[in-house]
Amino acid sequence: MDADVVLALVFMLVVVPIVLGIGSDVYKRRLAFRERELELLSRQTAEKAAQYAAQAERLEQRVRVLERIAIDSKSDLALQIENLRSAKVN
């Protein structure tokens, strides 16, 4: 065998598997990092969605009160609006 052939064979049997192993490890770490990043992002998104849902519920309650005041013709509208303004807002 020629020395170049032996050198090429050693390269293929030793260096290529080492490089592929290191590359595989880097890819797995990158994949795990990206997965963790997406988990954190989804958790933050879920928290914000819950906050928006709570805010929407509060706004719905306020609209119901205002609708009841506007529809109810027996009461003094100005007095009830002032009572609402002075009430503690949650």
C-alpha positions as CSV (number, residue, x, y, z in Angstrom):
1,M,0.0,0.0,0.0
2,D,1.0,3.5,-0.7
3,A,1.6,6.0,2.2
4,D,-1.1,8.3,0.8
5,V,-3.7,5.5,0.8
6,V,-2.8,4.6,4.4
7,L,-3.0,8.2,5.5
8,A,-6.4,8.6,3.8
9,L,-7.6,5.4,5.4
10,V,-6.5,6.6,8.8
11,F,-8.2,9.9,8.2
12,M,-11.5,8.2,7.3
13,L,-11.4,5.8,10.2
14,V,-10.3,8.2,12.9
15,V,-10.9,11.8,12.1
16,V,-14.2,11.6,10.3
17,P,-16.0,9.8,13.2
18,I,-14.6,12.2,15.7
19,V,-15.7,15.2,13.8
20,L,-19.2,13.6,13.2
21,G,-19.4,12.8,16.9
22,I,-18.6,16.4,18.0
23,G,-21.0,17.8,15.3
24,S,-23.7,15.5,16.6
25,D,-23.2,16.6,20.2
26,V,-23.3,20.3,19.2
27,Y,-26.5,19.7,17.3
28,K,-28.1,17.9,20.3
29,R,-27.1,20.8,22.6
30,R,-28.5,23.4,20.2
31,L,-31.7,21.4,19.9
32,A,-32.1,21.2,23.7
33,F,-31.4,24.9,24.1
34,R,-34.0,25.8,21.5
35,E,-36.6,23.5,23.2
36,R,-36.0,25.1,26.5
37,E,-36.3,28.6,24.9
38,L,-39.6,27.6,23.4
39,E,-40.9,26.3,26.7
40,L,-40.1,29.6,28.4
41,L,-41.8,31.5,25.6
42,S,-44.9,29.4,25.8
43,R,-45.1,29.9,29.6
44,Q,-44.8,33.6,29.2
45,T,-47.5,33.6,26.5
46,A,-49.8,31.6,28.7
47,E,-49.4,34.1,31.6
48,K,-50.1,37.0,29.4
49,A,-53.2,35.3,28.0
50,A,-54.5,34.8,31.5
51,Q,-53.9,38.4,32.3
52,Y,-55.8,39.5,29.2
53,A,-58.7,37.2,30.0
54,A,-59.0,38.6,33.5
55,Q,-58.9,42.1,32.1
56,A,-61.6,41.3,29.6
57,E,-63.8,39.8,32.3
58,R,-63.5,43.0,34.4
59,L,-64.4,45.1,31.3
60,E,-67.4,42.9,30.6
61,Q,-68.6,43.4,34.2
62,R,-68.3,47.2,33.8
63,V,-70.2,47.1,30.5
64,R,-73.0,45.1,32.1
65,V,-73.3,47.6,34.9
66,L,-73.4,50.5,32.4
67,E,-76.0,48.7,30.3
68,R,-78.1,48.1,33.3
69,I,-77.9,51.8,34.2
70,A,-78.7,53.0,30.7
71,I,-81.7,50.6,30.3
72,D,-83.1,51.2,33.8
73,S,-85.3,54.3,33.2
74,K,-86.6,54.5,36.8
75,S,-83.3,55.6,38.4
76,D,-81.3,58.8,38.4
77,L,-78.6,58.2,35.8
78,A,-76.3,61.0,36.9
79,L,-76.3,59.8,40.5
80,Q,-75.5,56.2,39.6
81,I,-72.6,57.3,37.3
82,E,-71.1,59.4,40.1
83,N,-71.5,56.5,42.5
84,L,-69.6,54.3,40.0
85,R,-66.8,56.9,39.7
86,S,-66.4,57.1,43.4
87,A,-66.4,53.3,43.8
88,K,-63.1,51.5,44.2
89,V,-62.0,50.1,40.8
90,N,-60.5,46.6,41.0
